[in-house]
């Protein structure tokens, strides 16, 4: 059987661990909030109404692509493209190509940042492997003007950060929704976790300020994450209703889209 992502790929390692996936989407949740195209997520109403549900829906699609065979992954990607196409038709305009690239670049960047925060530095070839996997996702979706190599992607990622981010009314409202759905304690943990992974420009736009007080805890977490206490910490980051879904992130998803 041919897989979309090789079974020994570091991308499977990254997306096969709940703590890494949670940090990927903590970072993406921060950057989404200051992206100039965040209004598209408000158009459907799904994101502000249920940001945690939207997160796990997105996670599920991403993980199915990473762990599926080639046919299943391509069907999942086509489903994502069709969903976006339906939203575009309903609104009567197209999502800008740069916005599609921004989302793809978030998945690339935060996959690397989250894994390196919690595990180890990636070799240059491993970073290029992350880029290749998500670049193939973008190509399947028909996203134009994607860089040809990881080296070419780095300055393009920086360019997108500098051109496509702004603090807006949607930013303020989205963080209000994060707080409402998480509660004050988990919301503060989210902010501290986001500080650990977001680029400097995102941190600046969100007013994160000084370093996260979680930073000194990261080495301890690395050393003890296999223990029951660390498992409890991980499942406590989100409300009780989502604990089963968090636990499921440590298991390869069952085949779908067949």
Steps between C-alpha positions, in 0.01 A plus 500: 500500500630845409469766767479875451758538779767231539450283807846589633453873437567751774169659403318195635701528820406867537129449431479177701545668840223687677723754673670597174170530314355719777795738475470507120145622532571730792744680271264492203214630717714802587606571144150442360379776728726762341476379141337751265277221364359399840168655391448192280483289813247743642288483186390143575459579871652165598826627642371758750206274593714195575877561476589172673272296278645672195850419626431128535324488163807650335733271695304196388531591132872576532573174682301294252708647220823420684404141586284398203603314188544714191143457377348573842721806549413640159130450568536683833681788329232515230233513771675795666521679163130435436403639842692818430352520153150484646579784739636707212185438297279600792692823557529576131876550497815294510728449797827673402780268390730662756256401776513135392880520503495659844305207647727249332806686625361494854475121488858476374646748746318394814564131430870584518475744791284276719714190448823687567351654814389169649739247348825597326642714221413368155769437242483713187386196301217438749383861473504464123289185540236696694500761225468236228200328656296817544614639167351190336178569690500853359571381149209256518276788611617707204666771708719706264852638540626254759879501548690213344726428798519542875780754455280707268207470743682664792512856357149458355368405843659814645356709218150369570539575870599858423226558241197304620469562874315774685330539837129557426159493663484132407820444698348647813176310459669169424710518816184588690349177366812301592466624857126433514536140379814415699433679828747740666760245617528301176492826305807626687675169428413541131660846492815372669520204262451722197788720611728196478437428133386808308740713292608835645269701273191303610602542863542873448159545333331309781682696770647189660797690639762321702586131488253234608521381859456150357847517343687365806248217528557369147822303581323339796205410281731344243654281768172392660245500218474120507386508864136502610529852643597644163213311336265661751642846423446444128138390534428786742591767246154480341153450648383153603287460185817491288717261704409195294592689183833605652577138592412395144774728366758252630357230273515491120150579366293223347483500120228716349409665171523160334 
